[in-house]
């Protein structure tokens, strides 16, 4: 897929389902909403949705499946959540059990999929307005960091926010705030700018997830709430099983990234 960014969402999902693409999805299918995933047993789903409702910046819900149904018709045509994500993480009893490219053999009738908006969505808009996105230019994963920002708990779910960081030219920071703020289903405007220590981040060169990117002279580190946050929350809740996307490996939907209500209309 040498010109991946120009290929439509359905074709990319077909390649993913066939095992032809297992890499990250940053920059793919411009204009389409990308989604973080949390797949968990139904008995925990209501508390998790309460948690998301109380923490909408890192956990903007854009889709919820029927119990036991792997299809996601509100997000696109023929989306099978068991096969259409490049890479998944499987957690058991609070520990990482495996990282796989297909979860068909793990599927059961009590699982519920919660899809959450992803910051990859607004990056296309930043680029359209001439704001550089360093990790896309370098073809690496966006750097992600654990922070000291507490989340509002619900049931067994609690923890601290994870953020993504993008270096933005100082003169463009206010514009980046304005543009990303148009996409509340994709984490919206940044939650902080500047000093990483204020967020409890010790070293921008050593992200907890993703890859480091350079902050150059005249640039400011800008931080957005991140959809990896619920992965940490699910891990801490020590559920018997839960499944997420691997960081940077998202579900690409057929929903327009600027849709006011993120529901697929064929």
C-alpha positions as CSV (number, residue, x, y, z in Angstrom):
1,X,0.0,0.0,0.0
2,X,2.4,2.7,-1.2
3,X,-0.2,5.4,-1.5
4,X,-2.2,4.4,1.6
5,X,-3.3,7.9,2.5
6,X,-5.3,8.0,-0.8
7,X,-7.1,4.7,-0.4
8,X,-10.6,4.6,0.9
9,X,-11.6,3.3,4.3
10,X,-13.3,0.2,3.1
11,X,-10.3,-0.9,1.0
12,X,-8.0,-0.3,3.9
13,X,-10.2,-2.4,6.2
14,X,-10.2,-5.2,3.5
15,X,-6.4,-5.1,3.5
16,X,-6.4,-5.3,7.2
17,X,-8.8,-8.1,7.3
18,X,-6.7,-10.0,4.8
19,X,-3.6,-9.5,6.9
20,X,-2.0,-7.3,4.2
21,X,-1.7,-4.2,6.5
22,X,-0.7,-4.6,10.2
23,X,0.9,-1.3,10.7
24,X,-0.3,1.9,12.3
25,X,-3.2,3.9,10.8
26,X,-2.0,7.5,11.2
27,X,-2.7,9.4,8.0
28,X,-4.8,6.8,6.4
29,X,-8.3,7.5,4.9
30,X,-8.2,11.2,5.3
31,X,-11.6,12.6,6.2
32,X,-12.8,9.5,8.0
33,X,-13.2,9.1,11.8
34,X,-10.7,6.7,13.3
35,X,-11.6,4.9,16.5
36,X,-10.0,3.6,19.7
37,X,-11.6,0.3,21.0
38,X,-12.6,-1.2,24.3
39,X,-14.1,-4.7,24.1
40,X,-15.3,-6.0,27.5
41,X,-17.9,-8.3,29.0
42,X,-21.4,-6.9,29.2
43,X,-21.5,-7.0,33.0
44,X,-18.9,-4.3,33.1
45,X,-20.1,-2.3,30.1
46,X,-22.5,0.1,31.8
47,X,-19.9,1.2,34.4
48,X,-17.4,1.7,31.6
49,X,-19.9,3.8,29.7
50,X,-20.5,5.8,32.8
51,X,-16.8,6.3,33.1
52,X,-16.6,7.6,29.5
53,X,-19.5,9.9,30.1
54,X,-17.7,11.4,33.1
55,X,-14.4,11.7,31.2
56,X,-15.4,12.8,27.7
57,X,-12.0,14.4,26.7
58,X,-10.0,11.1,26.7
59,X,-13.1,8.9,26.2
60,X,-15.4,10.3,23.6
61,X,-17.9,7.5,22.8
62,X,-18.7,7.3,19.0
63,X,-20.2,3.8,18.8
64,X,-21.5,0.9,21.0
65,X,-22.2,-2.6,19.6
66,X,-25.0,-4.9,20.5
67,X,-24.0,-7.6,23.1
68,X,-22.3,-10.5,21.3
69,X,-22.5,-8.9,17.9
70,X,-19.0,-8.2,16.3
71,X,-20.5,-6.0,13.6
72,X,-20.5,-2.2,14.0
73,X,-23.2,-0.9,11.5
74,X,-23.3,2.6,13.0
75,X,-19.7,3.1,12.0
76,X,-19.6,1.6,8.5
77,X,-20.5,-1.0,6.0
78,X,-19.5,-4.6,6.9
79,X,-17.2,-3.7,9.8
80,X,-16.2,-6.8,11.7
81,X,-14.5,-5.8,14.9
82,X,-12.8,-9.2,15.2
83,X,-10.7,-8.7,12.0
84,X,-10.8,-5.1,10.9
85,X,-8.2,-3.6,13.2
86,X,-4.5,-4.0,12.4
87,X,-3.4,-5.1,15.8
88,X,-5.2,-5.8,19.1
89,X,-4.1,-6.1,22.7
90,X,-5.7,-8.8,24.9
91,X,-5.7,-8.3,28.7
92,X,-6.5,-10.9,31.3
93,X,-6.8,-10.2,35.0
94,X,-5.0,-7.0,34.7
95,X,-2.1,-8.2,32.6
96,X,-1.2,-8.0,28.9
97,X,-1.9,-11.6,27.7
98,X,-1.1,-11.2,23.9
99,X,-1.0,-8.9,21.0
100,X,-2.7,-10.3,17.9
101,X,-4.1,-9.3,14.5
102,X,-7.3,-11.3,14.7
103,X,-9.6,-11.9,17.8
104,X,-12.1,-14.3,16.1
105,X,-11.1,-17.2,18.4
106,X,-11.5,-15.0,21.5
107,X,-15.0,-13.7,20.6
108,X,-17.9,-14.7,22.9
109,X,-21.6,-13.9,23.1
110,X,-21.2,-11.6,26.1
111,X,-18.7,-9.1,24.7
112,X,-19.6,-5.5,24.0
113,X,-17.5,-3.1,21.8
114,X,-17.2,0.5,22.7
115,X,-15.6,2.7,20.0
116,X,-14.0,6.0,21.1
117,X,-12.9,8.9,18.9
118,X,-9.2,9.2,18.1
119,X,-6.9,12.3,17.7
120,X,-5.7,11.0,14.3
121,X,-9.0,12.4,13.0
122,X,-8.1,16.1,13.4
123,X,-4.5,15.8,12.2
124,X,-5.7,15.9,8.6
125,X,-7.4,19.2,9.4
126,X,-4.2,20.6,11.0
127,X,-2.2,19.7,7.9
128,X,-4.8,21.3,5.6
129,X,-4.3,24.6,7.4
130,X,-0.5,24.3,7.1
131,X,0.2,23.2,10.7
132,X,3.0,20.6,10.7
133,X,2.3,17.2,12.3
134,X,5.8,15.9,13.1
135,X,5.1,12.2,13.6
136,X,3.2,12.0,10.3
137,X,6.1,13.7,8.5
138,X,8.5,11.3,10.1
139,X,6.2,8.2,9.6
140,X,6.3,7.2,13.2
141,X,3.7,6.8,16.0
142,X,2.6,9.9,17.9
143,X,4.3,10.1,21.3
144,X,1.9,9.3,24.2
145,X,2.5,10.0,27.9
146,X,1.0,9.0,31.2
147,X,0.1,12.1,33.3
148,X,-0.8,13.1,36.8
149,X,-4.3,14.3,35.7
150,X,-6.9,12.3,37.7
151,X,-10.0,10.9,36.0
152,X,-13.5,10.8,37.5
153,X,-14.1,7.2,38.6
154,X,-17.1,4.9,37.8
155,X,-17.5,1.5,39.3
156,X,-14.2,-0.4,39.0
157,X,-12.8,2.2,36.5
158,X,-10.4,4.9,37.6
159,X,-6.9,6.2,36.9
160,X,-5.0,9.1,35.2
161,X,-5.2,10.6,31.8
162,X,-2.8,9.7,28.9
163,X,-2.0,12.5,26.5
164,X,-0.5,12.7,23.0
165,X,2.1,15.4,22.3
166,X,2.6,17.3,19.0
167,X,5.2,20.0,18.6
168,X,3.5,23.1,17.2
169,X,5.2,26.3,16.0
170,X,4.5,28.9,18.7
171,X,2.7,31.3,16.2
172,X,0.3,28.4,15.3
173,X,-0.7,27.2,18.7
174,X,-3.9,29.2,19.0
175,X,-4.9,28.1,15.5
176,X,-4.2,24.4,16.4
177,X,-6.5,24.9,19.5
178,X,-9.2,26.4,17.3
179,X,-9.0,23.7,14.6
180,X,-8.9,20.6,16.9
181,X,-11.7,22.1,19.0
182,X,-14.0,21.5,16.1
183,X,-13.7,17.8,16.6
184,X,-15.1,17.0,20.1
185,X,-15.6,13.3,19.0
186,X,-11.8,13.2,18.5
187,X,-10.7,14.6,21.9
188,X,-11.3,18.2,20.8
189,X,-8.9,21.0,21.8
190,X,-5.7,20.4,23.7
191,X,-5.8,20.0,27.5
192,X,-2.4,21.7,28.1
193,X,0.5,23.5,26.4
194,X,4.2,23.9,27.4
195,X,6.0,22.6,30.4
196,X,5.7,18.7,30.5
197,X,6.5,18.7,34.2
198,X,3.2,20.3,35.0
199,X,1.5,17.1,33.7
200,X,3.9,14.9,35.6
201,X,5.9,14.0,32.4
202,X,9.6,13.7,33.1
203,X,11.1,13.4,29.7
204,X,9.5,14.2,26.3
205,X,12.2,12.1,24.7
206,X,10.9,8.9,26.4
207,X,7.2,8.5,25.7
208,X,5.3,5.7,27.5
209,X,3.8,4.7,24.1
210,X,4.6,5.5,20.5
211,X,7.8,7.2,19.3
212,X,9.7,10.2,20.4
213,X,9.6,13.3,18.1
214,X,11.8,16.4,18.2
215,X,10.6,19.7,19.6
216,X,12.5,22.2,17.6
217,X,13.4,25.8,18.3
218,X,10.4,28.0,18.0
219,X,8.0,25.1,18.7
220,X,5.9,24.4,21.8
221,X,4.8,21.0,23.0
222,X,1.0,20.8,22.9
223,X,-0.9,18.0,24.6
224,X,-4.2,16.4,23.7
225,X,-6.3,13.8,25.7
226,X,-5.5,10.4,24.3
227,X,-7.6,7.3,23.7
228,X,-5.0,5.0,25.2
229,X,-6.3,6.3,28.5
230,X,-9.1,3.7,28.7
231,X,-6.5,1.0,28.1
232,X,-4.8,1.9,31.4
233,X,-8.1,2.1,33.1
234,X,-9.2,-1.3,31.9
235,X,-5.8,-2.7,32.9
236,X,-6.2,-1.3,36.4
237,X,-9.7,-2.7,36.7
238,X,-8.3,-6.2,36.3
239,X,-11.2,-7.6,34.3
240,X,-11.1,-11.3,33.5
241,X,-10.8,-10.3,29.8
242,X,-10.8,-7.1,27.8
243,X,-9.5,-6.3,24.3
244,X,-8.3,-3.0,22.9
245,X,-6.5,-1.8,19.8
246,X,-2.8,-1.6,20.0
247,X,-1.6,2.0,20.3
248,X,-1.7,3.7,17.0
249,X,-3.6,0.8,15.3
250,X,-7.1,2.1,15.0
251,X,-10.4,1.1,13.5
252,X,-11.0,3.2,10.4
253,X,-14.8,4.0,10.1
254,X,-16.9,5.2,7.2
255,X,-18.1,8.2,9.3
256,X,-17.0,11.6,8.1
257,X,-14.5,13.1,10.6
258,X,-16.5,16.3,10.9
259,X,-19.9,14.6,11.4
260,X,-21.8,16.3,14.2
261,X,-23.3,12.9,15.2
262,X,-20.8,10.1,14.4
263,X,-23.2,7.6,12.8
264,X,-22.7,6.0,9.4
265,X,-25.4,6.8,6.8
266,X,-25.0,4.7,3.6
